[in-house]
Amino acid sequence: MMKHVVRLLMRIPPRWMVRFAGGKPLTIEGRTLDPRIQFLGAAAKLQPTIDSLPPVESRKFAASTMKLVDGDVAADVEIANIEIPDRDGRTLKARTYRPKRVNGPMTTLVYYHMGGCVVGDLDTCQVFCSYIADRGGFYVVSVDYRLAPEHKFPAAVDDAITSFRWARANAHVLGGDPKRVAAGGDSAGGYLTAVLAQEMRRMKEQMPLFQMMIYPAVVWRIETPSMTTFGASYPLNTQMMYYFRDHYFADHERETLDYRGSPGLNPDLGGLPPAFIYNAGHDPLVDQGRNYAEALKKAGVPVVYRCYDGLAHCFTAMSGVVPAAREALYEIIDDMRQAASSLAPAKGEVQEVNERYRVAQIA
């Protein structure tokens, strides 16, 4: 019911939205925020913020608010819940998305959701993952990695590596090509993607076919100018980044210097897989994504970089009410689809390990 009400409200003329949100368009450094996001930001001031709540409550709050503005799941996709085993006898929850209209081996995309490694779950990126499968023709494995503060750094990194190895080893069982397994994610998921690519290179394992990062947090020391310039942005602000950092790291002064904590600090980026990096213009993290794209390019890594000046953080979950966000998602998916069809298979040996996993169809 509330989702329907929000969608009706978001149909009012943009000039009225701007009037409600302060009377004039929000322009910072020449970037004018989409009036719908400006309207949402003004409305959000009447609610609590994630950083004002304990982690368990912030997860519930984030989930309920994001559902109100997200789109609808693509119809021509088969969705299933699975469990990924690891070496410690645990299992990671994951969700797969298989396009109904694709025949033959597909490129697999292992996806990591946003949420500062503190909030978020499989539902957080459900709509976007279904778009990737439907429009892009990918077999998507979305991973429910462990969250802080219950599981601090590097638990999320370990889960990212475990799930990628599993997808790579089982791609042929899932209907994909073991040598065509990519990785991607938004925000914290972009961070995990960057770390994963670097770790696979360091361990001399087969790297992702490509790495796709949407507004990634690649330096957790929070020192870039955009952390101030866009520090009061919606829906992510600088205080939230401190909140996530302090919950994720046990000792952030030391651990954020670890390349697994801040992959953007790694001076050796040569030989990494092609990178697709996408930024939102009104985002405290905009400098991080741009700087990492420039560093990768300087190291000889093929890079596609786009910045959507009128959008804000979390636009991957705004496709239901912000047309510009939906169009951005389509462009990102089209970039990945073209890459999947043109890039040579990733190098390295693939372990042919048939891990056991349980599949349960979603009703």
N, C-alpha and C positions, 0 to 999 in steps of 0.2 A: 504493500500500500504506500509506504513512505517513498519507495523508489519511483513509483508512478507520480506522486506529488512533486518530487524533485524534478523529474523530467518535464512536467508541465510548467513549473516555474522557470526552467531553463529555456523555455520557448519565448519568453517575453523579449521585446526588442533590446538589443545590446545597449542602446543609449540609456534605457531605463536601468539596466544592470549597473552601468557606470555611475548613474546618479545615486543609486542606493549605496554604492561602494565608495562614496567620497566626492562625487560630483565631476571628476575628470579622469581621463585614462591614466593608468599607472605606467609611467615611462621612466626607466632607469638605464643610463648609459646608452640611450638611443633605442632601447628595446621596449616596445609597448606590449604590456601583458594582455592576453586575450580577455575580453570583457566578461566572459563566462567564468573564467578562473578568478578574476578580480571579484566578481560577485560571490563566488564560493568562499573566497578568503575573508570577505567582510562578514558573511554569515557564520564562518567558523569562529570568529571572535566571541560569539555568544556561547561557545562550548568550551569544555576543558581541553587542554593540550596534552599530547602524548607524554611529554616530559614532566607533567604534573601528576602523573599516575604511576603506581607500582607496575612493574612489567606485566604481570598477569592481567591487570585491568587495562593497561594500554593496548595489549593484544586484542582484547574484546572490542575496545573502542575503535581501534584502527580498522578492524575487520568490518564492523557495522557501518562506519562512515564510508569506506571505500565501495562497499556494495551499492550504495545509493547513487554513485556516479559512474560506475562501470557499465560496460555494454552487455550484450547478450552472447552467450556461447554459440559458436558456429554450429550449424545444424548437421553438416556433412562430415562429422568427426566422431570416431568411436573413442570413448573415454573409459579408462579402467584404472583402478587402484592396484598397486603392486607393492611388494616389500623387497628391498635390496639387502642382502646379507653382507656383513663385513667380517673381518678376521677375528673380532672379539666376541663373536656369537650374538651380536645385536642385529637388529634389522632397521633399515631406514625406510620410512614411508615415502612413496613416490606415486606419481600419477602420469599415465601415458596418454598420448593423443595420436590417433592414427587416422589419416585422411581416408575417406571411403572411396575416393575416386582415383587413387593412385595404385598402379599395378607394378610389381617388380621391386627390387631393393631400393630403399629410400635412404637419403641422408638423415642421420639421427642428430637431433639437437638436445643436449643435456642442458636444462634450464634451471637457474637459481633465482629465487624470488627476492624482492626488495624487503627492507625492514630493519636496516641497521644491525643485523644479526641478533636482534632482540625481539622484534615483532614480525608478523607475517606468517603465512602458511601456504598450503597448496591452493587454497581458494583465492589467495591474493593475486595470483597471475593466471587464474583459470581461463578467463576470457581471452587474454593475449595469447596464451599457449594454444588455444583452440584456433585462433586466427592464423598462427604460424603453421599449424598442421593443414588447415583448410586452404589458405591462400598460397602458402609456400610449398606445400607438398612434403613437409618434413614429418618424420616420426619423432615426437617430442617426449622426452622424459623429464618431468618436473620433479625436483627433489625437495623433500621436507627435511632440510638439514637441522641439526641441533641448534638451539637458541640460547643466548646468554640472558640473565646471569647464571642460570642453572648449569650451563655448559659454556665455559669461557674459552677464549682464544687458546689454542688453535682448533677447537672442536669442529667449528663450521668448515674450516679449511680441510681437515681430515675427511669430513663427510663429502665435501666436493670432490676430493681425489678418489675416494672409495666409489662414489656413484659414477664418476666418469670411467674409471677402470671397468666397472661392472657393465656399463652400457657398451663400451668398446669390445669387451670380451663376449657379450651376448647379442651383439647387433644382428648376427646372422639368424639367431633364434627369433628375434623380434620382427624380422622382416627388413632389416637394413644391411648396409655394407660395413663390415668391421673397419675398413680403412677410410670411411667417410663419416666420422663422428665429430661434430662440432660442439662448442660450448658457448653459452650466453646467459645474460641476466641483467637485471636492472638494479641500480644503486648498490646495495650490499651484494646483490647477485652479480653485478658487474665487477665488483672487487674480487669476489671469489673466482670469477672467470679469469681475471688477470693473474691471480696467484696460481691457479691451476695450470695455465699455459707455461708460466715460469717454472713451476715445479716439475712438470712433465719434461721440460727441456733439461733441467738440472739432473733429473734421475735417468735421463737418456731413454725415456719411453716415448711411444708414439704420441705426438701432440695433437690437439684438436685440429680439425680441418681448417677452421677459422675460429676467432674469438670475437663475440659480439657483446658490446658493453654499452648500456644505456645509463647516462649520468652516473658513472662509476665513482665510488669513493676509494681512491687509490692511495691517498696519503692521509692517515688518520691523525696526524699531528695538528691539523686544522690551522694552517698558517697562511693560506692564500688570500689575496685581496677580496675575492668574491664572497668569502665568509663574512666580511663586513658589509660590502656593498649590497649584497642580497641577504644579509643576515636576518632580516625580519620577514622573509618571504613566506608564502603559503604554497604547499602544505609543509615544506621542510624549512626549518630555520636553524640558525647556528646553535641555539640552546638545545635543540633536539639532537644535534650531532654530538654535543658534549654528553648528553644523556646516554646515547648509544655507545659512545666510546667508553664511558666510565663503567657501563654494565658489561661490555664485551671483553675488555682487557682487565686482567688482574693487576697489572703494573704497566699503565699506558706509557709512562716515561721511557721504559725500556722496550716494551713489546712493540710499540709503534715504529721502532727503528728496525725491527725484523722485517725482511722483505716479504714474509708471509703476512705481516700486519699492514705494511705499507708498500705494496709492489711498485708504486710510482717512484720510490726512492732508489730502486735498483738501477745502477748505472750501466749494467750490461743487459741490453734488450735485443741484441742481434740474434737472428735465427729463430725468432718467435713466429707463430703462424700469422697470416693476414688478419688485420684487426678492423672491425667496424665499430666506431665510437659515435654515440649520439648524445647531444646535450640539450637541456632546456635552458632558454635564455635567462629566466628568472629563477635562479637556483644557486644556493650557496656553493654547490659543487661544480659550477660551470668551469672554473679555472682548472680544476683537477682533470676533467675529461679532456679539455683542450691541451693542457700541458702534456698529458700522457700520450695523446695522439701525435703531438709534435716530437716527443722523445722517441716514440716508436719509429716514426718516419725518418728521423735523423739516423736511427740505427739500421736503416735499410729494410724495415718491415713494411709491406704494402698496407696502406691505411685508407679507409674511407671515413671521413669525418663530416658530420652535419650538426648544426646547432639550430634548433627551432626557437627563434628569438621570442615569440609570443607565448610559449608554453612554460610550464613550471614542473618541478619535480613531481614524480608520480603520474605523469601523463599517460603512462601505460595502463593505468586503471581509471581513466577518465573518458573512455571512448563512448560511453553512453550519453554524455551530455555536452561534450566539447568536440565538435566536428573536426577542428584542426588537429586534435589529438588522434582521432581515428585515422585521419589522412596521414599523419606522421607514422603511425604504426604500419599502415599499408606500404609506405615507402621503405621503411626498415625491412619489412618482410620481403619486398621485391628485391632489395639489395642482397639479402641472404639467399634468395632463390637463384639469382643470377650467379652468385658465388658458388653455390652448390653444384651448378651445372657446368662451371668453367674451371674450377680449381682442380689441380691434380690431387690424387689421394694422398693422405698424410703418410709420411715415411715412418718406418719402424716396425718391429715385429708385434703382432697381435697375439696375445695369449688366447688360445681357443679353449676357454673354460666355460662349461655349461653350469652356471650356478643355479641352484634351485630357487624359485621364487613363486609366490602365490598371487594369483590374479583374481580380483573381485570386481565385477561390473558395477558401475555406478547406476543407481536406479534413475 
